[in-house]
Amino acid sequence: MRKLTRTGAIAAMAAAALTVLVAPAFAEETVVMTNSTSVGPGFSAYVSVQCPSTKPYPVSTRTSSIIQDTYDGPLLDFTGITVNGRQVKVSFSNSQSKADPHGMRISVKIEVLCSNVRHEPMTGFEFMQSTTMPPGGDALLTVACPPTHPRLTGVDERHPAKVSITAVHPEEHAYSVWYQNDDFMAENRAELWATCSA
């Protein structure tokens, strides 16, 4: 039986220790954190999310709003989005008049993907507006980039086959789409997505 010399034993122990040190890094884990609120006519508000301490790094952000009245879309103004460590905050206002008897609250929801691995800082933020049109009805959806991230760098609109687009109005900092529900028997939904950058 071969004997291991003292020098050989030390070398073997060093090799074993080295093997432990070069073990693969831990796997990335993520979680989606959400929060929502609503804002009444003539008021400003904000909604924020804080990533948990176990997954403290914000990776991506989506902000969405649901328009109840199909022509209230342009009345929601995003005024800013900030990332401060683990927290992401979106500010907005409802430009409807307080005196408007038909003024409605507009709801806003934020979704943040949080990770335990540090990523490059976010450069683009997604904003979405959606509505449900009554049978034979129409709707106007508008997404405008906030002043903190005014560059409109991407647009994606989604609707079923029974909804048609009647007009599109692109601007430097905003995008508007007019939809028509061609189904006179059922409601249909439309969504407008925009990516905004600094």
N, C-alpha and C positions, 0 to 999 in steps of 0.2 A: 504494500500500500504506500502511495507517495505521500511524503511528509511536506507540509507547507512551512517554508522558512518564515522567520519573523518579517523579513523584508517583503516576501510574497504576500503575507497576511495583510500587511499595511497597504500594499498596492491593491489588493482585492477589496478592502474596506473603502478605500478612496474611490474605486470604480463604482461600488454600490451607492455611495453617497452622491456621486455625480449623476447616476441614473435617476435618483429621486429629484435632484435639482432641475433636470431638464424634462420633467413630466409636462404633458400638454396643459395649456392655460384653461381656465374654467370657461364653460359655455355661456354664451350670451342668453340672458333672460329678459323678457319684456312684459309689460302690462299696459293696457289702455285705461287711462283715467278720464272720467267725464264729469261735466258739471253743466248746469243750465239755469237760465233765469229768463225773465221777460221785462220789457220796458213799455211804459204807457206813453200815450201821445204827449209830445213836448218835453219828454224827460230823457236824461242820459243815464247809462248804467255800465256795468262791466261784469264779466264772468271770468273766473280764474280757476286754474288747476295746479296743484303742487304734486310733483312726483314723489313717491315714497322714498324713504331713506335707503331702502334696499335696492331701489332702481332709480337713482337720483338724476339721470341724464335725459332731458327731453330730446326726442329724435325727430318727431314730426307732429304737426298740428293741423287739425281740421275744425273749422268753425262753420256751423250751419244754422239756418233760420227757416222757419215754416211760416209762410204767408197765408193768413186766413182769408182775407179779402184779396181777390186775384189781382188787384191793381195797387196794393200797398207796397209792392216790392221796392220801388225807388225811394220809399220813405224811411228805409233803414239805412243809416249811415254808420259804417265802421270808422272809428276815429283813431284807433291805434292798436298795436299789438306789441307786447314787450316780453322778453325772456330774461328773468333775473334768477340765475342759479337753477333751482328746482321748480320755480314757478313760471307759468305762462299765463298772461293776462290779456284779454281782449276787451277793448272799450268800444261803445257804440251809442247811438242816439236814435230816437224815434221822432222824425221831423213832422209828424202829423200835428195839427193844431189841437191844443187842449180844448178849444171851443167847438171842435167838430163833433157833432152828436153821433157820427158814425165812426169816430176814431177807435182804433182797436190796439190792444197790446200786441207786441211782436216778440216771439220767443227766440232765444239764441242759445245754442248748445256748443260746447267746446269739447273736443276729443284730443288727448295728447298721448302719444306713444312714448312710454318711459322705458329706459334700459339700464342695466347694471354695467354697461360698457360705454365709455365716453366716445361720442361721434363728433364729426365736424359740426360747427355751428350751423343751425338752420338758416338757409338763405331764401327759401320760398315757403309761403304759407297758403293753405287752401281755404277758400271761402265758398260756401254753397248756399243757394236759396232754392226752396222747393214750394210747390203749391199743388192742390188738388182741384181740378176744374170740374164743374157740374156737367151733366150731359149737354152737349152742344155749346158749352161755354168757352170762354177764352181767358187768357192770363198774360200778364207782363211780368217777367222776372228780370231783375237788375242786380248785378254784383259790382260794387265799386271798391277799389282798393283803398285802404286807409292811408292817410298822409305819411305815416311812418314807413310804409312799404308801397309806394305809389305805382310801381312798374307792373303792368299787367303782362305776365310772361306765359300764360297758358289759359286756355278755355276749353271746357268740355260740357256739352249739354246732352241730357238723356231724356228720352220720352218713348212711349210705346208706339206701335205702328198706327194706331187710330188717332194719334195726335200729330198735327202738322204745324210747321213753322211758317208764320205769315210775314214776319219781318225780323231783321237783325240790325242792331245799331251798335257797332263797335266804336269805342272811344279810346283815348290814350290810357286812361286810368279806370275805365269801366266797360261793361259789356251788358247789353240788353237784348232779350229775345221775346218776341210775341208768339204765343202758342194758341192754337185752335183745337178744341176737342171735337173731332169729327164723329164721335160716337154719341148718338142722341138717346142712348139707352143706359149708359153707364158713366160713372165718374172716371177720370184718368189723371195721372200724376205726371208732372214734369220737374226736372231738376236742371239747374245751371251751376256749373263749377268754374271757379277762377283761381289761378295761382298768382299771388302777388309777391313781389320782391322789393328790396330796398333800392 
